[in-house]
Amino acid sequence: MIPFSDLTEQQILALAISSEDDDARTYMAFANQLHEDFPASAHVFFDMAEEEHEHRRMLQELYRKKFGDFIPLIRRADIAGFIKQTPIWRTKNMGLETMRKRAEVMELEAYRFYKTSAEKSTDPDIKKLLTELAEAEKEHESLAGKLGEKHLNADAKLEESDAKKRLFLLQVIQPGLLGLMDGSVSTLAPLFAAAFATHSTWDTFLVGSAASIGAGISMGFAEALSDDGELTGRGHPLIRGTSAGVMTTIGGLGHTLPYLISDFWTATIVAVFIVFIELWAISWIRYKYMDTPFLRAAFQIAVGGFIVFAAGILIGNA
């Protein structure tokens, strides 16, 4: 992925054009899903899609004026720092409130993108348009309020503070949770392989500790290098990397610490019990924060965890 700081003004405009198109398609998908049961809310999303189409038209006009007719396809998925959202076509039975929450996050992310891009730009015309679009995105809470007055009651209006909280959750909390999940699962194989190969609790503890710390260092570097925080406002990469690394290490140490118990079978039974607790916790985290149905999350984690766990035992007994 390319850091946002490496983009030229031409590439920023191309990215903005594709982003506006993606957002418009998302709002149209929301409107299509809601038009039968919630026609008023569907109209809100239709109007928001029209706003995005207008923004795209303005961007295209300026792009052609500055750089010609060919517009390269640059998407948010190509640039470090943007939220990784599940594509709408892969999302089933998304409720109205979930749609509104996602729309809030989209608008706040767009505001930050245009604001940062305007500050980065040196061309007066580009800076002017990006600043105008940043203000337009910032006013989308007001737009949503106006649309709400037009189509919805006051209780349906979007709250900017709630959007910031959700954006913080997606961009800051979730990486730490992913680190915890990664550390809990990835260290199962080396830990139990060492346990059944040596039947030594101390040697197993050393291997588990090394695997946990190694996974933490790897995850920490991966998170720190994934985003410099300039675009997303997620904070200094060193802080985020440290947080992700620490959570990954904690995830691995949970089932490693029982091997401080001197009796091998007692330590192993306690470790296995902790593994079951960790897998349940991971399933709940995916259900709570990643919009995954609990039974599906539990099945996926249980199968994956069991495979890694069994691989460790088989290798240890080889």
C-alpha angles and dihedrals in degrees: 000000000000121000113242090233090065095059121109122221089257091054092046091055091047090050091048091052094052091044093054090050092050092049092048090052090050092052091047089051089052091049091049092052093048104040097095101043101024108026094163093054090044088057090053092056091044090056091048090052089053089053090054091049089054091050090051091051091053091049093048092051092052093044093053090047092053106031111014135251101306111091115187116222107247117166133192089248088067094057127071117241105036121119115260103230125187108251112256093235089060093050117090128193095003107180125230094251091050089053092051092049092050091049090053092053092046092054094047092048090049090051092053091047094052093042093052092042092051091051089050096047122097098183108095095216094047092045090050095051094044090050091050091050091048089055090046091053091045089053092051088096084059089043090052088049091051091047088048091054088049099043110006140040122257094265090066096059118118119249115217092205090057090051091053091051092050091046090051089050093051097043104034112018099041095057088056091049090049088052091052090050093047093050093047095053105030095057096052096086099050092041098052093036088058091043096055094037095054106018083211115129094200094050089047091051091052093050092046092048092049091048092048095048092043092051089047093053091047094048091045093054092044092053094043093050095044095072134010090205093237095116103030101037089228092143135250113338091228091059094046092045091050091049093049091045094050092048091049091051091049090051091057097041092056094079093029098063095066088070088072082079107096097219108083100211094043090051092047094049091050091047092051090049090052090049090057090050091049093050091049090049092050090051090051092048091052090048095046102040107018102046094243117145107250097235092049091047091048092049094048094047093043092051094044094044092047092051092051091043092049092046090056093050093046093049091046092053094045 
